[in-house]
Amino acid sequence: MSNLHLTPAVAALIFFGVVVCGHNFRKLWKEQPPGWQKRAWLFGLPAAIGLLALGFLPLKV
């Protein structure tokens, strides 16, 4: 388990994915088109997982 870490490039990609998914989640929440809840889960879940990974996995430089 000690070899579980993020490199700066991987962390940057995860951060970019979190920003894109979070933006789409917020857009769906604000507009609320028909069936928005299911699509919001598709964007919210990866954003949450990415934030947890960035918050709890160490960055190895």
C-alpha positions as CSV (number, residue, x, y, z in Angstrom):
1,M,0.0,0.0,0.0
2,S,3.0,2.3,0.4
3,N,3.5,2.5,-3.4
4,L,0.0,4.0,-3.9
5,H,0.6,7.6,-4.9
6,L,-0.2,10.2,-7.6
7,T,2.3,11.7,-10.0
8,P,1.9,15.4,-10.8
9,A,0.7,14.5,-14.4
10,V,-1.9,12.1,-13.2
11,A,-3.0,14.5,-10.5
12,A,-3.4,17.2,-13.1
13,L,-5.5,15.0,-15.3
14,I,-7.7,14.0,-12.3
15,F,-8.1,17.7,-11.4
16,F,-9.1,18.5,-15.0
17,G,-11.7,15.7,-15.0
18,V,-13.1,16.9,-11.7
19,V,-13.5,20.4,-13.0
20,V,-15.2,19.3,-16.2
21,C,-17.5,16.9,-14.4
22,G,-18.3,19.4,-11.6
23,H,-19.1,22.1,-14.2
24,N,-21.5,19.7,-16.1
25,F,-23.1,18.6,-12.8
26,R,-23.7,22.2,-11.8
27,K,-25.1,23.1,-15.2
28,L,-27.6,20.2,-15.1
29,W,-28.6,21.1,-11.5
30,K,-29.2,24.7,-12.5
31,E,-31.2,24.0,-15.7
32,Q,-33.0,20.8,-14.6
33,P,-34.0,19.4,-18.0
34,P,-36.1,16.2,-18.1
35,G,-34.1,13.2,-16.6
36,W,-31.4,15.5,-15.2
37,Q,-31.0,13.5,-12.0
38,K,-29.6,10.4,-13.7
39,R,-27.2,12.5,-15.8
40,A,-26.2,14.4,-12.7
41,W,-25.1,11.2,-11.0
42,L,-23.0,10.4,-14.1
43,F,-21.1,13.6,-13.6
44,G,-21.2,13.9,-9.8
45,L,-19.9,10.5,-8.9
46,P,-16.6,10.8,-10.9
47,A,-16.1,14.3,-9.6
48,A,-16.5,13.1,-6.0
49,I,-14.2,10.1,-6.5
50,G,-11.6,12.4,-8.1
51,L,-11.8,14.8,-5.3
52,L,-11.4,12.0,-2.8
53,A,-8.4,10.6,-4.7
54,L,-6.8,14.1,-4.8
55,G,-7.5,14.6,-1.1
56,F,-6.3,11.3,0.3
57,L,-3.6,10.0,-2.1
58,P,-0.1,11.5,-1.6
59,L,1.6,13.3,-4.4
60,K,5.0,11.9,-5.3
61,V,7.3,14.5,-6.9
